[in-house]
Amino acid sequence: MSLTFHWFLPTYGDSRHVVGGGHGLPAGAAGGQRPADLGYLSQIGRAAEQLGFVGALTPTGAWCEDAWLTTAMLSRETERLKFLVAFRPGSVAPTLAAQMAATFQRHAPGRLLLNVVTGGESHEQRAYGDFLDKEGRYARTGEFLDIVSQLWRGGSVTFEGEHLRVENAELARVPDPVPPIYFGGSSPAAGLVAARHSDVYLTWGEPPAQVAEKIAWIRGLAAEQGRTVRFGIRLHVITRDTADAAWAEAQRLLDGFSDDAVQAVQAGLARSESEGQRRMLALHGGSRDGLEVAPNLWAGIGLVRGGAGTALVGSHREVADRIAEYSALGIEEFVMSGHPHVEEAYWFGEGVLPLLAADGLWVHPSAPAARQQSGVGVPFATGVTR
C-alpha cells in the first residue's frame, strides 16, 4: 500500500523564517510576514493537492485560528484535499462534535480527518474554561470518544461517566464515512486512550529507535484491546537538490533565531506538562550545538517552536531514504511541513515524492490505482472507532 503524506496549514501566519507558537506557548507568540488569510491558505492547500498530499493538518490552540471554521471555508477552495482538523474535547460537547463531523462529511464528502488533542497545558486549558488536571483530561477524552463513537454508529446514546454525561443523544444524520481518529501522546494515560480509540497513532519526529519503541508500546496496548492501529509521524522538512544546499537552508533558519527568542521559548516550554514536549526538548537541550540528533534529523526547529520540533534535512535522496527507514518501522502516514509552506511543499513534492514513487513506496492519490484502494478517510481499526 502507498505511503500517505499530509501537509500543514499554518493558521497562525507564515514566513521565510520559523514562525513561533505551538504547544504551550502564548497566543501572541505566532505571526509572520504572510498573514494566515484564506487567500494564502488556499494557495498552500491547492499546492498540496496538486503535488499529491492526501490531507493537511490544521492546528488548534490560542495561538492560531479555529481549525473547524478555517477548513470548512478552505474545502470550497480545493477539490480533493482532506483536512486533518485538530480539536480539543474539553472545548466542545461530544454530541456537538459528532454532529459537526457529520455536517462536514456531508458538505465535503469524505474529506474530514480528526486529530484529537487532549491538551497538555493546564494554564491554556483554564483560559478555555477547562480546569481538569492532565490525568482528568485524558480520562475525559476517553469518555468523549466513547460517546462520539456510539453516536456515529447510529441510535440513541445515554452515557454517564466521571466527567461527561449525555441522555438520549442521537444524530439526525451519521457521518459517511466515519472520520478516522488521529491521536498522539507519550504518557501512560495517553497510551491507554490511543489503544482504545485511535485509528492512527501520531508521534512527533523522534529518532528511529525511539519511534520503534513507541510503535511497539502502542501496538501492544492495542492488541490487549483486540484492536490494530496505524502509525503516523509529524515532521518538518528541508530538502534540496544537494545535501549542502539543504543544510545551508537549515543554517539560515538557525541564524535567524535570536538568543532572546530561544531563551524565552525554552523557558516557556520547560513548564510544559506534556511528556511528548519533554522528549522534544531533550533532543536539543536548548543548545544550538549537536542538533543533528540522528542521520538527517535536525532538532533546530524546536528551539523556537513548541510541539513538533524536528526536521528531515538533506538531499531529496537522503530525505527519501529516511522516510523509507521510518516506513520500515511501521510508519504509514507522514504529516510534513516547511518554511515557508508553499515553497517547501514544492521542494518536497517535486523532489522527494517522485523518488518514493520510483522506489515503489508512494502513488499519487489521484492516480487510478490509488483511487481504487481503501484510502484515508475510512477507519482501519476494529472495535470502537473514532
N, C-alpha and C positions, 0 to 999 in steps of 0.2 A: 504494500500500500504506500502511496506517496506521502512524504512528509508534508505537514501543514505549516504554513507560515502566515503570521499575522503581523501587521504594522501597528503604529501607535498614533493616537491623535492628541497632540499637546494642547489641551484645552485651557492651559494657563499661559500660553504665549510661546513663541519660538524665536530662535536666534542662530547666528553662526557660532555662538558660544553656548556652553551648557547653561540652561536656564535652571535656577534654583527651585526649591519647593520639594514637595513629596512627603514621604512618611514622617509624621510627627512635627513638621515644620509649620510656621505660622502662615496665615493667609497672604501676608504681604511679601512672602519670600519668592514668589513667582513673578514673571514678567517677560520681557524680551522685546526686540525691535519689531517683531511681527506679531501683531495682536491676534488673539485666537477668535477672529470673527468667522462667520460662516463662509465667506469667500475664500479665505486662506485654508480653513479646514477642509473645504470641498476640494481644493487643489490637491491636498495630501490624499484625501480619500480616492479621488479619481486616479491619481498616480498609482496608489497601492493596488487598486482594482485592475488597472491595465497591466501592471507588472506581474500579477499572479498571486498576490497576497489574498488569503481567504477572508480575513477579517481585520478589524482594527480595535485595539484595546482603548477604552476611554476611561481615564482615572476618576476617582472620587475623593472628595475632601474639601476643606475650606479654602484651599489654595488654587482651585480650578473651577471651571464651570460645571453645572449639573450634567451628569452623563446621560440620563434618560432624555431630557429635553434636547440636548445637543444632537444626539444620534438620531432621534426621531426626525429632526429637521434635515440632517445630512442624508437620511435614507432617500430623500427625494432628489438629491444631487448625484447619486450613484445608482448603479443598476444591479450589481451582483454582490457587492461588498457586505459582509456580515459585520455586526457591531458587538464587540465583547464589552458589555456595559458593566462597569464596576459599581456596586452599591452596597450599602450597609444595612443589615437587618434591623439595627437599632433605630433607624430613621424612618421606617415605613412599616405599616401593619402588614402581616403576612397575606391576608386576603387581598388587600390593595395591590401588593407586589405581584401576586398571582394574576390579578386582573390586568395590571399594566403589561405583564409579559404576554398575556393572551391578546391584548389590543395591539401590541407591537407586532406580533406574529401575523395578525390578520391584515394589517395595513402594509407591512413589509414582510411578505411571506418567507418564512424560514431564515430570516436574516438576524435573529436575535440570539446571542450567546450571553450567559450571565456569569460575571465574576463576583462572587460573594466575598465581601471584605468585612470581617468581624470588627475590626478597629482595634489597633494596638496601643492607642494613647488615650489615657483617661481624661487628660485635660482637653483634648479635642472633642472627645465624646460628650463631655459635660457641656460644651458650647452648643451641642445639638439637643441638649436636654436628656442625655443618657448618663445616668450616674451608677451604672453597674461597674464592678471591677472586671479585670480581664477574664478571670475564670467564669464569672457570671455571664459575660458577653458571649463566650463560647458555648455555654450551656443554652443560652437563649437562641443562638444561631442554630443549634441542633433542633430545638423545638420549632423555630421558624421554618426550617426546611422540612420537618415532618408535616407541618400544616400545608405548606405550599405543594409538596409532592402529592398529598392526598387530594387537594383541590384540583390539581392538574389531571388526576385520574377520573374526575367527574364525581357527581353525587354530593351529598351533604356531609359536612365535616363539623364535628364537635370535639373540641380538644381542650384539656385543662392541664397545664404544666406548671412548673415552678415560676416561670416568667411570663408565659403567654397563655391566653385563653380565648377561644372563639366558640361561638354557639350557632349551630345550624348555618355555617358558612357554605356558600356554593357559588359557582361561576355560571353566568348565563352562557358562556362560550369558553371551552378549554383551548389552550394554545395548540396549534397544529403546524409544525411539530412542537413537542415539548422542548424548550430550550435546554441545552446541556449546561451543567453547572461546573464552573471552573473555581477552584478553591486552593488557597495556599496557606502555609503556616508551618512553623518549625517546632512549636511547643507540643508537649504531650496532649494537651486539650485540643489543639488544632488537628493533630493526627487522628484522634478519635472521630471528630466531625468529618474530616476528609474521607476516612474509610467508610463511613456510613452513607455519605451523601454525594461526594464529588463524582463527576464523570471524568473530569480531567484535573489531576493534581498539578498545580503550578509551583515551581521553585524559582527563586532568583538565581542568577548565574554564578553559582559556586564552582570551584574546580571539579573536574570529573569524578575524582574519588569521593568527594563529599556528596555529589549528586547521586552517585551509585548507592551510597548509604541511605540517602533519603528515599530513593525508589524502593529499596529492599524493605525499609521500615513501613512505608505506606502500603506496599504490596502485601506484606504480612498482615497488617491490621485489616485491610480489606478482605483478605482471604478468611479471616475469622468471622467476618460478616457475611460470608458467602458471595462476595462481590469481586469484580475486577475493575481496575481503574486505569485510565490512560494517563500519560505523563507529558507535561509541557515545561518549558523553561523561558524565563524572561531575561533578555539580554539587550544591551545596546550594541552597535556595530560601527566600526570604521574600517572600510575595505576599499582598497585602491588597486591599480594595475600592478604595483610593486609593493613589497613589504616596506621599503624605505619611505615611500610616499605615505603609506598608512600611518606609520609611526611618527612621521613628521607632523601629520594632522593631529595625532594624539598629543604630541608635544605642544602644538599650537594651542589646543584647548587647555592643557595644563598650565601653560604660561599665562593664560587669561584668568586663572584663579588667584585672586589676591590672598595674602596671608590672613588678612582680617576676615575675609569671607569664609575661608576654610576653618578658621578657629571658631567663628560664630556658628557655622553649620554643625561642626563636630560637637560643640558644646550642647547644642540643642538635641542632636541625635543620641548623645550619651545618656540622656534622660529617658530614652525610649523604653517602653515595656515590651517591645517586640523581640522575640528570640531571633526571628529572621533578620531584623535590623542589626542586632548584636553580632550575628555571624557576618553580615556585610562589613561592619566596622572592623571586625577582627582581621579582615583580609588586608587592610592597609594601615590600621592603627593610627590614622591621622597623619601619616608621613607621606611626603612626596617621593620617597625612595622605595625601591623594590616593588613597584606597582604591577609588574607582570607576575601575577600570582600562580599562573600555570601557562603553558605554552599558548601564546596569542590571547590570553585572558588578562585584561588590564583593569585594575581596580580604581583608576583615577576618577571616574565619574562620581563615585561615592564620596569623594572629598567635599563636594558642594551640593550633592543631591541626596535626598532621602529615598528609601525604597531600593529598587534595583540599581546597583552601583557599579556593575562591571560591564565591560565591552569586549567583544571579539575584535582584535586589531591585527591586520595583516594583509597580505595579498589576497586576491579573490580565491586562489587555490588553497592558501592556508586557512582561510575562514571556512571554505567548503569542507576541508579536512577536519576541522574542529567540530563542525556540525555533524559530520559523519561519525565522529567519535562519541558525541552525545547521543546520537541516534542508536549506536551500538549498545549503549547502556539501557535503552528503553524509552528515550525521549522521542515523541512523535510530533509534538507541536512546538513551534518556536515563535515567541512574541518578541519582535525586534523593534528597535528604534534607533535614530541617529540625529545628529545636529548639524544643520537644520534638517527637518523631517522630509521635505520634498526632495532635496538633493541626495540625501543619503538613501532614500528609497530607490532612486535610480542607480546609484552606485551598487547597491546590493542586488537589486532586481535584474540589472543588466550584466553584472559581473559575476555574482555567486550562483544565482539560481540556474543559469544555463549549465554551469559545471555540475551542479547537483542533478540536473536532468540527464546530462551525459553519463553520470555515474549510476543512473537508474534509481535515484533516491527521491526525485520530485517530478511531478507532472503538473503543468499549468491547469488550474481548476476550470478554465473554460474549454479545455480540450475535451473531445467527445468521450474518451476513455474515462476521464476524471468525473464527468457528469453522470456516468453510469455506476460509479462506485457509491457506497454508502458514505456520504460526505459528512463534514462537520455540520452540526445542527440537529443530528439525531443522537440521543443519548446512547452511549456504548455500554453503560454499566447495567448490571442486573439488579433486581431488588428495587429499593427506593431510589428514585432518580430525582434530580432537581436541576 
